[in-house]
């Protein structure tokens, strides 16, 4: 039962004071770090974009403006909490939590550090107790992540529907279509990683990436990583795929009627999801806490955490960079990218990796397998391209008729 639930190794046996306190400490640390990291992300994004735009950015509240996010949060607490007359009161109040809570829960299954060298499987010694630098390691950890990311869609959809206004409803419908469309590509890119890792456990996936050549960004041929990166950006409603809150078209999107701390929860969920998804990307494709080399003097467990933080910071900067430089897509371009490019590409690459994996296990000639696979992929790409061109020509012809 303990293995099935993925409980901390400390939970095996009698829960005396030391293990129990360590588990409680993990819960508190994950919750507190989640809030602090989100505050840092808001400040970092505003400061980095200001620098890219030759502006100053936050610089008044605290040193270098670090407390500006805290000041904004306190301000939201004391703003008037509005409730539209035609809103569904219960669902209207519930929706922000459905968007905010899943982003926190995902952190419980992400390995934030640990010693994966010499077959230690990420286990560390704390106060004489063997544990992991993560709250839980269920054997279906990645499925839990996908389930929680899907729950966030309900928060956005219910927020628009329960507001009793047409503009939030249009924004929530658009959000649901966008997020559901990119779930398929996201799942197929993860499936390619799971094919090589042979496990759904997050610590098992990290343990399978022992060296740089074993990192899944390399072993899967980089294509699943690119697809996952694009799909995750669209699912988080980050620029250039932030069609959910296209202010020029839908006022403020699904959260138009929200104010005070309820609006703040949606705001925090957006930035928390960016940090969470960066952690998932590092776990799936870049070895998680596993480093490229040993850092002198620093113990293995702490070294893993340092490597994990460094990798996550790289992706946080990439997301900010994308926001500052790329223009917003049109909605038809967004749907075309998801359904006509990412989903077929992720499915085709998954089938290719499955054939190569089978060929390796069965001892097939790898050259012949590669040539046949290349021919099949080229044929499928040609057929898909012809279908897209025909569809575009039909739309233009029908538009000319009217």
N, C-alpha and C positions, 0 to 999 in steps of 0.2 A: 504494500500500500504506500509506503514511504517513497519507493522508487517511482511508482505510478504518478504520485502527486508532485514529484520533483522537489521534495522538501530538502531543506538544508541538511547536510550530514550531521549537524549538531542535533537535529531533531530525532536522530536514531537513538533509541534507548531512553533512559530517564531524563526528563527535562529539569536538571538541577539549575541552580541560580546562574552559573556562568554561561552555559549555552543559551538560556532564555534571555539573559541580558544582552548577549551578542546579537541574537535575532532581533530583539526590540531596537537595538542600536542601529542595525542595518535599515530597519523600516524608517526610523527617524532621519537617518542620514540621507537616504534616497529621497524622502519627501522634501527635506530642507535643501539638498543640493539641486533638486528639480526646480524649486522656486528661484534659488540664487542663479542657477545657470540660465533660466529664462530671463531674469532681470539683466544678466550680463549680455545675453543675445540681443535684447532690444537695444541696449546701449551700444553694443558693438556694431549692429546694423546701421543705426543712425549715424554713428561716428564714421564708419567706413564709407558709407554713401556720401556723407558730407565731404570727406576728403576727396573722393572721386569727382565730386561736383564742384571742387574748389570753394567749399564753404567751411564753416567752423564746426557746426554740430553742437550737441549738448556740452556745455562747459561751465555752468553756473552752480548746479546742485552737487556739492561734493567735489573731491579732487578729480579733474578731467571730466566732470559731469557724470561720474559713476552712479550718483544717487538720483539722477533725473527720473529713471524708471520707477524708483520707490516713491518719489514725489508725485508722479502721475498716478500711481496706484492709490496713494492716500487720497488724492483729489477725487478719484472715481468713487471711493467709498462714501464720500460725503455729498456726491451729486444726487439729485432727485431721482428716485426709482420710479419710472413710468410704467404703467400697465394699460395698454390700449383697451378701449371699451369693448371691442368685438373680439378680443383675444380669448383663447382657451387658457384660463388662468393656470391650471396645473401643468399642462404641457409647455406653456410659455416659460414657466419657471424651471421646468425640468431640463429643457433643451440645452442650456449652457453647460450643465454638468455632464451630459452625454458627449459633448465635444471635448471637455476638459479632462475628465477622469481617465478615459482610455489612454491619453498621452502619458499620464503618470504611471499607469499600470504596466505599460510596456517595459519600463525601466527595471521591473522586477525580474525579468528573464534575460537581461543583457549582461554578459560578463564585463564588469568594470575594471578588472585586473586579474591577478592570479599568476601563478608560476606554471607555465605549460612546458617547461624544459624537462628533458630526461623522463618523459612519460608521467609527469606529476598530475596531468589532467586538470590543471588550474587550482588544485587544492593548496591551501596555505595554513599556517599555524598561527592562531591568534589566542593569546593568553592560555597557551597549552591545549587549545581546542582546534580540531581539524575542520575547516569550513571552506566555502567558496566566496569570492568577492562578487557575489550576486545574491539576490534574495531567494530565488527559487530556480531550479533547473529541471522543469518538467520534460519528459521525453517528447512532447509535442510543442516545444517552446515557440517554434516558428509559426505553427498553426495558431497558437494563442495570439501572436503578434498580428497575423492577418485578420483574425476575428475581431480584435480590438480596433484595428484600423477601419474595419467595416462598420463598427458601431458608431464611429464618429460621423458617418454619413447620416445616421438617424438624427443626431443632434442638429445638424444643419438643416435637414429636411423638415423636422418638426418645428424648428425655430421659425422658418418661413411660413409654414402652414398655420401655426397657432397664433401668428401675429394678427390675423384678421384683415390683412391688407394685400393688395395685388402685387405691389412691388417686391416685398419680401418673398411672396410665394413664387414669383417668377425667378428670383435669385436662387431659392432653394431647389426648384425643379432643375434649373441649369446646373447647380452644384451636384445634384444626384446623378444626372446624366453623365457629367464629366468624371466623377469619382468612380462610378460603376464601370464606365468604359475603360478606365485605366487599371482597374483591379485585375482584369484578365491578363494584361501584359505583365503587370507586377508579379502575379502568381506564377506565370510561366517562366519568368526569369529566375524566380526563387527555386522553381522545380529543377532547373538545370544545376543549381548549386547543390540541392539535395541529392541529385543523381550521383554527384561525385563524392559528397560527404558521407552518404549512406546513413544519415541520421537526421532527425528533426530537432534534436537538442541543440541549443545555442552553444553550450560549452563543447559539445561534440563537434560542431561545425568549426569552432575556433581551433580545437585540438587537431583537426584534419589539415590545418594550414601551417605546417611546421616551419617552412622556409619560404623565401620569396617566390620561388618557382611553384610552390604549393598553394600560394594565395589564389583564391578562386578567381580573382580578376585576371590572372594569368592562365590558370589551368582550364578555365571555361572559354578562353579566347576573347576576352574583353567585351564581346557583344552583349551578353546578359547584363553586365554591369552598366553599360550605356543605356540599355532598355530600362533597367531598374531605376537608374538615375532620372531619366525623363518621366517615367510613369510615377515615381514618387513625387517629383516636382509638381506634376499635374494633380495628383491626389491631395497634396497639401495646399493646393490653390496658391502656390508661389509663382511670382513672375518668372517667365513670360506667360504662364498659364493661369493667371489670376482672373479668369472670366467670371467667377462667382461674385466678385465685388467690383465689377466694371462700373465705376461711379458715373461715367458718361452715359451709361445706358440704363442702369437699374438703381439709381440713387446710391444706396449703400449696400445693396444686396440683401441677403437673408437676415442681416442683423439691423436693418433700418430702424425698427421700432424698439430696439434695446438701448438701455442707458445704464448709468451707474455701474455697479459691480458686475451685473449680468453681462454687460458689454465687455467689461474687463476680462471676464472668464473666456469669452470667445477670442479676445485679443491675446491672452496668455496661451490659449490652446494652439493658436496659429504658430507662435514662436516656439512653444514647447515641442510641437510636432516637428519643427525643423531640426531641433537638437536631437530628438528621439530618432528621426529617420537617418540622421547622420551616424548615430550610434549603430543602427541596424546595418547601414551600408558598410561600416568598418567591420562589424561582426561577420557579415556574410562574405565579403569580397577581399578584405584587407587584413585578415588575420586577427582581428580584435586586439587583445592585449599583447599579442606576439610581436616582437620587434625585429628589425633587420639585423641588429647586432646587440651585444651585451653592453650595457652602460656600466662603467667601472664603479666599484664601491657600493652602488645602490643594490639592495636585496631584490630577488626575483619578483616577489609579489608587488612591491612598490614600482619596480621597473615596468611591469606590465601596465599598471595604471597610468604611468607617464606616457608610454607609447599610445595607449588608448586615447588619452586626452589630446595628444599631439595630432593624431589622425583625425579626430572629430573636429578639431579647430580648423584643419585644412578644408574640410567639407563645409563648415559654416562659412568660411571666407568665400568659397566657390559659390554658395547660394547667394550671399550678399553681392558678389561680383555679377552674377547673372541678373539680379534685380536692378542693379545700377546701369547695366549696359544693353539689355535686350528689350525690344519693343513687345508689346502685348500682341498675342496671336488673335486672329478673328476666330469666332466660334466654329465656323465650318473647317478652318485649318486645324483647329484643335481636335475635332472629331476625326478628320481625315488622317491625322498623324497617329491617333490611337488605333482606329479600326483597320486602316488600310496599310499601315507600315509596321507599327510596333507589335501588334498581335500576331500577324503572319510571320514577322521576323523572329519573334520569341518562340513561336511554335516550331518553326522550321529549324532554328538553332537547337532547340531541345531535342528534336528528333535526330539531328545530326550527331549531337553528343551521345545520345542513347545508342546509335548505331556504332559509333567509335568505341564506346565502352564495351558493347557486346562483342565487337570484333577483337578487342584486346583480350577479353576473357576467353574467347573461343579460338584465338590464335589465327585469325584471318589475316590476309595480306593487307597491311595498312594502306599501301599505295593504291591498290585496286579500290578499297573502300572509300578512300578520299576522292578518287576520280569519279566514281559513280555518284557519291554524295554531291560533289560539285556540279555534275551535270543535272542532277535532280533539282538542286537549289536554283541553278541558273534557269531551268525550265519553268519552275514555279514563279520565280521573279519575273520572267518574261510574260507569263500568263497574267500575273497580277498587274503588271504595268499596262498590258493591253486592256484589261478590264477597267482600270482607272481612266485611261484615255478615252475609251468608249463611253463611259459614264459621263465624263466631262463634256464630250462632244454632244451627247444627248441633252444635257442640261443647257448648253449654249444654244442648241437648236430650238428647244422648247421656249427658252427665254426670248429668242428672236421672234417667235410666233406671236408673242404677246407685247 
